[in-house]
Every structure is written in C-alpha cells, then in structure tokens.
Amino acid sequence: MNIFNPADHRARLLERLQALQGLVITCFCADWCNTCKQYAPAFAELARRHPEHCFVWLDIEDHENLLGDDDIENFPTLQIQNGTQTVFFGPLLPYIEHLEKLVDRAERGELPAVTADTPAPLQERLASGA
C-alpha cells in the first residue's frame, strides 16, 4: 500500500507508523477541493517511488478529530515528520516538485525541527483514539 487513509486503514497505518524508519508525509486535503483532486495522482506516484516512507491522505472534514486545534485553510497543506519531529508544516503550491524537494532535504537531514504551531505527530493523534 502506497498511501494510507485513516478512515479505511487506521489499524494498518498504526502498525506501519510503529515500524517506520522513514518519513511520515501527510497531505491535509478536502474531498470538495478540486486542487486536492488534481494533486492526488502526483502524490500517489511520489508515494510509489518512496516506499520507505509513509504517505497519508487525510481529509480534514472526515478526520476533524485528528486535527485538534489546528486549522487547515489552504490546500494542499503538508506535514513532514522525521520520527516524532515535524520538519515541515504548511501549505504548498500544488506542484509535486515542491514536495519532492522537501522530501529530499528531509532525507538528508537538512530540515530542522519545526517547534511552533504544528499538529502533534500522527502516531500520537491516532494512538490517543482521536
């Protein structure tokens, strides 16, 4: 499986996150968003090329409980985690090349931890029963 959706694959996603050595790349999206729909195939292709990482497609309306107090206002909004640290969180232009560059930099350890205003690590949010 290349992309996890917490609604359909919660148990498998938790197992994957517990065993993961790579990055967690979460795309916050909305079903009604045409930009997200156009972005999804490129996101899926990037996930296919990087099976060492965990890619998650998280619909903000279906999973409000996983957002906590965080508001997602622009799409796509991406979160990249290295272990339990967020190294990127924010909206990106819907060009997969931008995400590819961030993933490359995160793999090389070139992105410092982001400490302010980021959602908790996905594994924590899922494990808490959110």
N, C-alpha and C positions, 0 to 999 in steps of 0.2 A: 504494500500500500504506500502510495507516494504522498497523499495529503489526508490528514485526519480532520474530521468534522466532529466536534464534541457531542453533538446530538446523536450521531449514528455510531460513533466509535469510542465512547468515553473510556470503557474498560481497557480496550486495546491501546488507546492513547496514553493512559496512565502507566501501563506496562512499558510502553516504548520510552516514555519520559524517564522512568526509573532506571532503565538500562542504557540510556543515551550517553554517548561520549561527545557528540557533536553539538551543533547549534539548534535552538528552537526558534523557528521563524513563523510568526503568527501574523496573518493578514486579517485585520478587522474590516468587515465588509457589511453590506446590507443587500438583501435579496432584490430590493426595488432599484438599486443603483446600477445604471447602465455602464458606468465606468468600471465597476467591480466585475460585471458580467464579461466585459471585454478583456479585463486583466486576468481573469481566471485561467484561461488556457496557457498563457505565458507563465503564470505562477506554477501551474501543474507541470509544465515542461521543465522548469528550473528544479522542481522537486524531484522529477525523474532523473535529472542529471546529478543530483546530490543526495543519494540515498543514505549517506552518513548523517544527514541532518533530519530533523523532524519538522515538517511543514504542516501548519494548522490553518484552516479556513474557518474563521469564527464570525458568524452572523451576529451582529450586535443586538438585533431585536430578538432573535431566538435564544441568546445567551446573555441577557442583561445581568444575570446573577454572576457571571464571570468577569464583569467589568468593575464591580464595586462602585466606587465614587468617580471613576474615570469616565469622562465624556469623550466620545469619538464624534467629531464634527466633519471631518474631511476624509475622503476615500480615494485611494486605499491608504489606510494607516497601518504601519508595520511595526512590530516589536521583534527585535532580535535578542535572544538570550544566549549567553555563554555560561553554562552551568546555571547558577541561581542569580547571575548578574545580568541586568539589562544593559546592552551596549548600544542599542538604538531603539528609539521610540518616537514615532511621528509620522505625519503624512508624507507620501512620496508622489511625485508625478507618476502617472500610470505607464511608465516605460520600464520594462523588466530589467533593462540595462542598469538602471539606478540601483535596484535591489541586488543585482549580480555583483556590482562593485562593492556594495556594503558587505555582502556575504564574504567576498574575497578578503576584504580588510579585516573582518571579524575572525576569519580563519587564521589570519596571520597575527592576530592579537593586537592589531593597530587601533582598535576602537576601545576607548576607556569606558569604564562602567558609568552609566547614567544614574545619578542618585536622586534626582528630584522629579516628582510628578510622573511616575511610571507605574503601570499596573504591577502587582506582585507577580512573581514567577508563575507561569501557567500551572506547573505541577502543584504548587501550593493552593491555587484557587480551585483546581479540580479536586484535590485531596480533601479540602475543607468541606466538600459537599456543596459548594456554590453552584 
